[in-house]
């Protein structure tokens, strides 16, 4: 397994410093990461997304760091026109190809909206989600890029649901971005969840949370609630309650040997938090 970091982990750093995603390439290399992944490329004014992707690729080549994945949002369920959403994502596959990645993650949906939320189920949504995912991955396969959906967004987050989605898509080019922490947002224990879907992993996020039971008062600023009311707050990797090391052991035993990317969402300053997290991640990888 190799270390990576998500550009999302530097969100506060970029806001405070005025840096952009291009600046993160050399920074991630200096910090000791073997790769960096990018979430929703945000090109500076006057620069096209494609040209910005070329700049990032050139900078990665210059400093000697891999780009492990490209991650974007999507919603097949609530799109006004499924064909247009698929077309848009195929255009993002082209951006992923410019970046030179071999894995791309797109969302499937955040769930039903409005009145439909009261009576529509995941089973109702599954055929639409599977069609969208299949059409995107068929296009991506021609470019040598595997597509994935992450356990993300509460509606499409449980391990049993993303497992069903993989089976429904039924394409060898399609798999999962397994986020070992995100399962907790749907009250799905990480060890059980990762064990269920490890064989579908094409990319991995390691995320840690401080966890407080929902039958106690709200702990305060920084915490949010899971679907079932458990309190969660982003943590430095290794400082929280997510069994990250055990999850990596499960993934290793299932045959996964790709990039493991830190996605930090905590309140601490980004740089020292990621330095500590990287040191812990290297320890975990050395032990699995």
C-alpha positions as CSV (number, residue, x, y, z in Angstrom):
1,X,0.0,0.0,0.0
2,X,1.2,3.5,-0.8
3,X,0.4,6.8,1.0
4,X,-1.7,9.6,-0.6
5,X,-3.6,12.7,0.5
6,X,-6.8,14.3,-0.7
7,X,-6.7,17.9,-1.8
8,X,-9.8,18.3,0.3
9,X,-7.7,17.8,3.4
10,X,-6.1,21.1,2.8
11,X,-9.3,23.1,2.5
12,X,-8.7,25.3,5.5
13,X,-5.1,25.8,4.6
14,X,-6.1,27.0,1.1
15,X,-8.7,29.4,2.5
16,X,-6.3,30.9,5.0
17,X,-3.2,31.1,2.8
18,X,-4.7,32.0,-0.6
19,X,-3.1,29.0,-2.2
20,X,-4.8,26.9,-4.8
21,X,-4.8,23.2,-5.8
22,X,-1.7,23.6,-8.0
23,X,0.3,24.7,-5.0
24,X,-0.6,21.5,-3.1
25,X,1.4,19.3,-5.4
26,X,4.8,20.3,-4.2
27,X,3.5,20.7,-0.6
28,X,2.3,17.1,-0.5
29,X,5.6,15.9,-1.9
30,X,7.5,17.9,0.7
31,X,5.4,16.4,3.5
32,X,6.3,12.9,2.4
33,X,3.2,11.7,0.6
34,X,3.7,9.3,-2.3
35,X,0.6,10.7,-4.1
36,X,-2.1,13.3,-4.1
37,X,-5.7,13.1,-5.3
38,X,-7.8,16.0,-6.4
39,X,-11.4,16.7,-5.5
40,X,-13.4,18.9,-8.0
41,X,-10.7,20.8,-9.8
42,X,-11.2,24.5,-9.2
43,X,-9.3,26.3,-12.0
44,X,-8.3,29.9,-11.4
45,X,-10.3,32.6,-13.2
46,X,-9.5,32.6,-16.9
47,X,-8.0,29.1,-17.0
48,X,-10.0,26.2,-18.3
49,X,-10.4,23.1,-16.3
50,X,-8.6,21.1,-18.9
51,X,-5.6,23.5,-18.9
52,X,-5.5,23.5,-15.1
53,X,-5.4,19.7,-15.2
54,X,-2.4,19.9,-17.6
55,X,-0.7,22.3,-15.2
56,X,-1.2,20.0,-12.3
57,X,0.0,17.0,-14.2
58,X,3.1,18.9,-15.3
59,X,3.8,20.0,-11.7
60,X,3.4,16.4,-10.4
61,X,5.9,15.2,-13.0
62,X,8.3,18.0,-12.1
63,X,8.3,17.3,-8.3
64,X,8.0,13.5,-8.7
65,X,4.7,12.6,-7.1
66,X,1.8,10.4,-8.4
67,X,-1.8,11.6,-8.8
68,X,-3.8,8.8,-7.3
69,X,-7.4,9.6,-8.1
70,X,-9.8,12.3,-9.3
71,X,-13.0,12.8,-7.2
72,X,-16.1,14.7,-8.3
73,X,-19.8,15.1,-7.4
74,X,-22.7,13.6,-9.3
75,X,-26.4,12.9,-8.9
76,X,-28.1,10.5,-11.3
77,X,-31.3,10.3,-9.3
78,X,-32.2,14.0,-9.2
79,X,-30.7,15.1,-12.5
80,X,-33.2,16.7,-14.8
81,X,-31.8,14.7,-17.7
82,X,-29.9,11.5,-17.0
83,X,-28.3,11.6,-20.5
84,X,-26.9,15.1,-19.7
85,X,-25.5,14.0,-16.3
86,X,-23.8,11.0,-17.9
87,X,-22.4,13.3,-20.7
88,X,-21.1,15.7,-18.0
89,X,-19.4,12.9,-16.2
90,X,-17.9,11.5,-19.4
91,X,-16.3,15.0,-19.8
92,X,-14.9,14.6,-16.3
93,X,-13.4,11.3,-17.3
94,X,-11.5,13.3,-20.0
95,X,-10.2,15.5,-17.2
96,X,-9.1,12.5,-15.3
97,X,-7.3,11.2,-18.4
98,X,-5.4,14.5,-18.6
99,X,-4.4,14.2,-14.9
100,X,-3.1,10.7,-15.8
101,X,-5.1,8.9,-13.0
102,X,-6.3,5.3,-13.3
103,X,-9.1,5.7,-10.8
104,X,-12.0,8.3,-10.7
105,X,-14.7,8.6,-8.1
106,X,-18.1,10.1,-8.8
107,X,-21.1,10.2,-6.5
108,X,-24.3,8.3,-7.4
109,X,-26.8,10.5,-5.5
110,X,-27.5,12.2,-2.2
111,X,-31.0,10.6,-2.1
112,X,-34.5,11.5,-2.9
113,X,-35.7,15.0,-2.4
114,X,-39.1,16.6,-1.5
115,X,-42.1,14.4,-1.0
116,X,-40.4,11.4,-2.6
117,X,-38.3,11.0,0.5
118,X,-41.3,9.8,2.4
119,X,-42.0,6.7,0.4
120,X,-39.2,6.0,-2.1
121,X,-36.5,3.5,-1.1
122,X,-32.9,2.7,-2.2
123,X,-34.3,-0.2,-4.1
124,X,-36.4,2.2,-6.1
125,X,-33.4,4.2,-6.9
126,X,-31.0,1.3,-7.7
127,X,-31.9,0.8,-11.4
128,X,-31.4,4.5,-12.2
129,X,-28.1,4.7,-10.3
130,X,-26.8,1.5,-11.9
131,X,-27.6,2.7,-15.4
132,X,-25.8,6.0,-14.9
133,X,-22.7,4.3,-13.3
134,X,-22.6,1.7,-16.0
135,X,-22.7,4.2,-18.9
136,X,-19.9,6.3,-17.3
137,X,-17.7,3.3,-16.6
138,X,-18.1,1.9,-20.1
139,X,-16.8,5.2,-21.4
140,X,-14.0,5.4,-18.9
141,X,-12.9,1.8,-19.6
142,X,-11.9,2.9,-23.1
143,X,-9.4,5.3,-21.5
144,X,-8.0,2.9,-19.0
145,X,-9.7,4.6,-16.1
146,X,-11.6,2.6,-13.4
147,X,-14.7,4.4,-12.0
148,X,-15.9,4.1,-8.5
149,X,-18.6,5.3,-6.1
150,X,-17.8,6.1,-2.5
151,X,-19.8,5.2,0.5
152,X,-20.9,8.8,0.8
153,X,-23.9,11.0,1.4
154,X,-26.0,8.9,3.9
155,X,-28.5,7.6,1.2
156,X,-25.9,5.6,-0.7
157,X,-23.5,5.1,2.2
158,X,-24.3,1.8,3.9
159,X,-22.0,-1.1,2.9
160,X,-24.9,-3.3,1.9
161,X,-26.2,-0.5,-0.4
162,X,-22.9,0.1,-2.2
163,X,-22.4,-3.6,-2.5
164,X,-25.8,-3.9,-4.2
165,X,-24.9,-1.0,-6.5
166,X,-21.7,-2.8,-7.6
167,X,-23.6,-6.0,-8.3
168,X,-26.3,-4.0,-10.2
169,X,-23.8,-2.2,-12.4
170,X,-22.1,-5.6,-13.1
171,X,-19.1,-4.2,-15.0
172,X,-15.5,-5.2,-14.3
173,X,-14.4,-1.6,-14.6
174,X,-16.6,-0.4,-11.8
175,X,-15.8,-0.7,-8.1
176,X,-15.7,1.3,-4.9
177,X,-13.8,4.0,-3.2
178,X,-13.9,2.5,0.3
179,X,-13.8,5.3,3.0
180,X,-13.2,3.4,6.3
181,X,-14.7,6.3,8.3
182,X,-17.7,7.3,6.2
183,X,-19.6,4.2,7.0
184,X,-20.2,5.5,10.5
185,X,-22.3,8.4,9.1
186,X,-24.8,5.7,8.3
187,X,-24.2,3.9,11.6
188,X,-22.5,1.0,9.8
189,X,-19.6,-0.2,12.0
190,X,-16.4,0.2,10.0
191,X,-15.0,-3.3,10.5
192,X,-18.2,-5.0,9.5
193,X,-18.6,-2.7,6.5
194,X,-15.1,-2.9,5.2
195,X,-15.2,-6.6,5.5
196,X,-18.3,-6.7,3.4
197,X,-17.0,-4.6,0.5
198,X,-13.2,-5.0,0.6
199,X,-13.0,-7.1,-2.5
200,X,-14.6,-4.2,-4.5
201,X,-12.0,-1.6,-3.4
202,X,-10.3,0.3,-6.2
203,X,-9.2,3.2,-4.0
204,X,-9.2,3.8,-0.2
205,X,-9.8,6.8,2.0
206,X,-8.7,6.7,5.6
207,X,-10.6,9.1,7.8
208,X,-10.9,9.3,11.5
209,X,-13.6,10.5,13.8
210,X,-14.1,11.4,17.4
211,X,-17.3,9.5,18.4
212,X,-19.9,10.4,21.1
213,X,-23.1,8.4,21.8
214,X,-26.3,10.0,20.7
215,X,-28.0,9.5,24.1
216,X,-25.8,12.2,25.6
217,X,-26.0,16.0,25.1
218,X,-24.5,17.5,21.9
219,X,-20.8,17.9,22.6
220,X,-20.7,21.3,20.8
221,X,-19.0,23.0,17.9
222,X,-17.4,20.7,15.3
223,X,-19.7,17.7,15.8
224,X,-22.4,16.6,13.5
225,X,-24.8,13.7,13.7
226,X,-24.9,10.4,11.9
227,X,-28.1,9.2,10.4
228,X,-29.1,7.6,13.7
229,X,-28.0,10.5,15.9
230,X,-24.5,9.5,16.9
231,X,-22.1,12.5,17.3
232,X,-19.1,12.6,15.0
233,X,-16.2,15.0,14.6
234,X,-13.3,14.8,12.2
235,X,-10.1,13.7,13.9
236,X,-6.4,13.5,13.1
237,X,-5.7,10.1,11.8
238,X,-4.9,7.9,14.7
239,X,-6.4,10.3,17.3
240,X,-10.0,9.2,16.9
241,X,-12.1,6.1,17.4
242,X,-12.2,4.6,13.9
243,X,-10.4,1.2,13.8
244,X,-8.2,2.4,10.8
245,X,-5.4,-0.2,11.3
246,X,-7.8,-3.1,11.5
247,X,-9.6,-1.9,8.4
248,X,-6.3,-1.7,6.5
249,X,-5.6,-5.2,7.6
250,X,-8.9,-6.4,6.2
251,X,-8.2,-4.6,2.9
252,X,-4.7,-6.0,2.7
253,X,-6.0,-9.6,3.3
254,X,-8.6,-9.1,0.6
255,X,-5.8,-8.3,-1.9
256,X,-5.9,-4.5,-2.0
257,X,-2.4,-3.0,-2.5
258,X,-3.1,0.4,-4.0
259,X,-3.1,4.0,-2.7
260,X,-4.4,4.8,0.8
261,X,-5.4,8.5,0.9
262,X,-5.9,10.6,4.0
263,X,-9.1,12.7,4.0
264,X,-8.9,15.0,7.0
265,X,-12.0,16.8,8.2
266,X,-10.9,17.9,11.7
267,X,-10.8,21.3,13.4
268,X,-7.0,21.3,13.8
269,X,-4.6,23.2,11.6
270,X,-4.3,21.2,8.4
271,X,-0.5,21.0,8.1
272,X,0.4,19.6,11.5
273,X,-2.7,17.4,11.5
274,X,-1.6,15.8,8.2
275,X,2.0,15.4,9.4
276,X,0.8,13.4,12.4
277,X,-1.7,11.5,10.3
278,X,0.9,10.6,7.7
279,X,3.3,9.3,10.4
280,X,0.5,7.1,11.8
281,X,-0.5,5.9,8.4
282,X,3.0,4.9,7.5
283,X,3.1,2.9,10.8
284,X,-0.1,1.2,10.0
285,X,1.0,0.3,6.5
286,X,4.3,-1.1,7.8
287,X,2.3,-3.4,10.2
288,X,-0.4,-4.8,7.9
